[in-house]
Amino acid sequence: MQLKLKLFKDSLEKYKHTKGILKGRLNQEALQTGKARRTFSRGNPHPTVDGLFYIQWSKGKERWGDSETLKNYIATQTAYNKTDKRRAYLHAFNRSEQEKFRKEKWRTSEKGKDYYKKYQTEYQKTPKMKKYMAEWFRSDKGKELQRYHAGKKRAIKLKASEGLTKEHEGVIKQIYSHCARISEKLQIPFEVDHIVPLSIGGLHHPSNLQIAPANWNRSKGNRNTERWLPNGM
């Protein structure tokens, strides 16, 4: 004989305050299910309490109420949505969303791509942009970005970066970014070094990269596969 398990449901009266100024009101903290936001839709019954319905997510918590509370809330929202203030907001919001959609559609079209490519090319030739780019490339982050792209280009040429995934490329970018932060904080030039040099078969891979002082890295050259360990360790 197959047994059917019934979900036990508590009484609504059990979750009402019995003392103080909140007497008769629902204890919202006791009614929390601990489920993620958007788990319930408005009007859904509480999984373990009879006569209770989901109203909204408020102040980081679920808000529940009886049928009368839910009915009043829906009536209040309906009345508010008909006010001039709310209509103006929704109209402005819908217009902004439509504008975003049109811009995105334009940018992804062939005509839009050609326009933005031409615009970027012309803008980069302006004196203001040239000055900004020159200053940026003289900074530690700019220099590190140039080294990142130079290393990537050299690795492609030597076929040392074949099989790299997007995750690997992301880690490599983080290594170069971390190197720039170290140089900036310590005021000592650091560089990203290939432990096994690319010229003797090393790979452009996170496992073959280390952050080392620039002087040490340049003195090493491509003559060995030493690891730089700080403090002489």
N, C-alpha and C positions, 0 to 999 in steps of 0.2 A: 504494500500500500504506500503510495507516494504522499509524503507529508508536505503540506503547503505552509511556508513560514510567513507569518503576518508581521509587518513592521509596527512595533508598539508606538503609539502616539500619545504624547502628554496632553494634559488639559491646559487651556489658555490661562485659566485662573492661577495656575501654579507659577506663572511668570510675571505676575503683577506685583508692584511694590505694595507693601502693607503698612508702611510707616512713613512719617515725614511728609514734606510738601509734594513728593512724587506719588503719594498713596493713590492706588487705582490705575496708575500708568504702567505700561509694559516696561520690563527690565530688558532694555535692548542688548546690554552686554551678555546677559544669560542666553539670549536668543541667537547669538552669532553661530553660524555653521562652520566658519573657518574656510569657506570655499573662495576661490578666486573671483575677481571682479568679472562681470558679464556672464557668470554661471547661471544666474536666474534672470528671467524676464519679468516685467511688472505684472503682478497678479498671480504669479506662481505660488502654490501652497507651500508652507514650510514643511520640510521633509519629516520632522518629528513632532510637530505641534499642531493640533487640530484648530481650525478656525483662524489661522494666521496666514497672511499673504505678503509677498515681497512688494515693497514700495519703490525704494531707490537705494543707491549707494551714496552714503552721506558721511563726510569727515572720516574717510578711511574705513567705514564699517557699513555692514548691511543694515537697512532699516526695514522693520517688519511692522504690520498692523492688522487689525481685524477688518472685516468687510466694510464697516462704516468709515474707518480711517482711509481705506483705499478709495472708496467712493468720493469722499470729500477732497482727497488729494487730486484725483483725476478732474473733478469739477473745477478746482482752483487753477490747475494747469491749463485747462481748456479756456477759462476766462482770461487768464494772463496772456495766452497766445493770441487772443483777439485784440489786445491793447495796441495802440499806435506805436508805443516804444518797442514792443516785441516784434511787430510786423516790420518796422524799420530795420531792426537788427537782422532779422532773417533775410530781408531783401538785400541788405549790404553783404551779408555772408554769402548768399547764393551768387551774387554778382562777382565777388572776389574769387569764389571757387571756379566759376565759369571762365573768368579772366585767366586764372592759373592754367586751366585745361587748354584754353586757346593758345597761350604762350608755349606750353609744353608741346602741343601738336605742331606749332610753327617751328620750334627749335629742332624737332626730330624730322621734319620734312627736308627734302633735298635742297629746296630753295633756302630754307632757314639755315641749314648747315653751311651752305656756301656763303651766306651773308655773315654769319658769326665768324667763320674762318677768315674772311676778308677784313672784318672789323677788328679782330684780334691782331692780325698782321699789321694793319695800319696803326692801331693803338700802341703796339710795342715799339713803333718807330718814332713816337713822339718824344720830345726831350724830357718830359716829366717821367715817362715810363723808363726811358733809358737810364736816367739818374737813379731812379728807385731800384732798378735791377742791378746796376753797378754796385750800389751800396749793399744790397742784399747778398750778392755773390761774394762780397768781401767779408761778410760775417762768417762766424764759425759754422752755422747751419747751412749757409749757402755753399761754403767750401766743401762741407761733408756731402751735400747733395750732388755736387759736381763729381766728387770721388765715387759716389754710389753709381752714378750713370756711367762714368769712365770704366769702373770695374765691371759693370754689367755688359757694356759694349765689348770690352776686351774678352770677357768670358764667352760671349756669343761667338766672337771671332775664332777663339781657340776651342770652341765646342765643349766648354767646361760647365755649361749651365743646362745641359739637356736633361729633361725629366724633372725639372723644378715644378712644383705645384704652386698654387696661389698662396697656400699657407707658408711655404718655404720663402716665397718672395716677400711676404708680409714680415716674417721673422728677420730677414736680411735688412729690410728697411728699418726695423726697430733697432737692430744692432748699430747701423750707421747713425740713427737718430740719438741713440744712447751715447755713442762716441762723441757726438757734438756737444751733448750736455756735460759730459765729463770734462772736455776741453774748456768749456765755458766756466764751469765751477772751479776747477783747479788752476785755470790760467796756464796750463801746460798743454802743448799740442799733442793730441792722441790721434791715432789712425787705426783703421780696420785693416788687419793683416791676414793674408791667406797663409795658414800654417804650412801647408804644402803648396809652394808657389805654383801659379797657373802655368808658368813656362816649363815646369818639369812634370806636368800631368795632374796638378791639384784641381779640385772642383770648386766652383763658385757656389758653395752650399753652406748653410748655417753651421754644420758640424766642422767645417774647415775654416771658420772665421774666428778671429780673436781681436780684442781691443788692446792695443799696445802703444807705448810712447812713440812719437814720430821719429825721434833720434834712433831709438833701438830698432824700429822697423826698417829704417833706411840703411842702417849699418848692416842689418841682416841680409838685405837684398834677396836674391834667389839662390843663395848658396847653401841654406840649411832648412830644416823643418823644426826649429826650436819653438818651444812655447814660452811666452813671456809670463813669468810669475812674479807678482809684486813682492816687495820686501825681501828679495833674494831667496825665496822659498823654492 
